[in-house]
Structure formats: C-alpha cells, structure tokens
C-alpha cells in the first residue's frame, strides 16, 4: 500500500462509514465526496483495508446497560451476532476493550457517540415522564423567566414525554401509619 497521510485516511474511513450508515441524502453525499477523494488521490478503499490489523481499543461505560450497548455496537460494526462471540477484555474499573481495525473503530466511535447521546436523552425524558406521571411537579429550569413561545422541537419533546408518562404506571403508595391499630 502506498503511504497515505493519516488525516486523509481517517477522513476517508469516516466518509466510508457515513456512506454505509448514513440516511438518505447524507449517505449519497458522503459516497460522492468519498469517490472524489479516492479518485483525486488515486487510491482505493481496498488498499486502505488490506493491511488493517485488529488492535485493542478501550471504552468507558457507566452502567450495565451502557456496557451491553458497547457489545451491541461492536456486533453491529463487525456484522455478527453477540452470541457469535466478541473478542474483548474487561479492564480495571468500568472500562472494556474490543479488538477492532481502524475502520471498525471509526464506525464504532460514530455509532457510540450517537447511541450514547440518544440514550442520555431517553433517560432525561423518562425522568421527566416519571415526574409528570406521579404529579411531582414539572419544572423546566431552562425556561424560568422566559415568555417566548415553544419551538416545534420543544413541543414535540413535551408531547413525547407526555406519551411516555401515559404508558407508565403510577407509583403505588402504601400509607400504613397506624391504620386500625391502637
């Protein structure tokens, strides 16, 4: 393989991941830019991938679910089932390592960033729905003192939280304070 600038290689690998994982116009645009870059620099994707060796990459997680999510992302990147077995190492603390090529690592990072961000938003909305469902007061600290109307995104988020709250059971309170006992 010819010597290729590392920044160019990373850019090409990111574009390839986006071309494969992107949605609609995003994927099409990434593929077009990728093809132009490959043609301009007279290289092929195969030449980039041929001598890619797996290497150990470490990822931190905070919860059991996040650890499971890392395994699921790894399986998706490698296009295998989790039950097929994923080569990994549990590290000290809440850290795990997977063996990935540079290309797989790039794709892993794109997915990890998107999924972890989405998971955090889901948790925030679930907490808001729980508070709403149990009538514990719904206070939006970001909007205190503001009088401007809600944006379409904010309205959509509130409606999603409301739907989530409707599907949650209310907390069952037991008030056993000396009932019928003397």
Secondary structure, 3 states (H helix, E strand, C coil): CCCCCHHHHHHHHHHHHHHHHCCCHHHHHHHHHHHHHHHHHCCCHHHHHHCCCCEEEEEECCCHHHHHHHHHHHHHHHCCCHHHCCCEEEECCCEEEEEECHHHHHHHHHHHHHHHHHHHHHHHHHHHHHHHHCCCCCCCHHHCCCCCCCCHHHHHHHHHHHHHHHCCCCCCCCCCCCCCCC
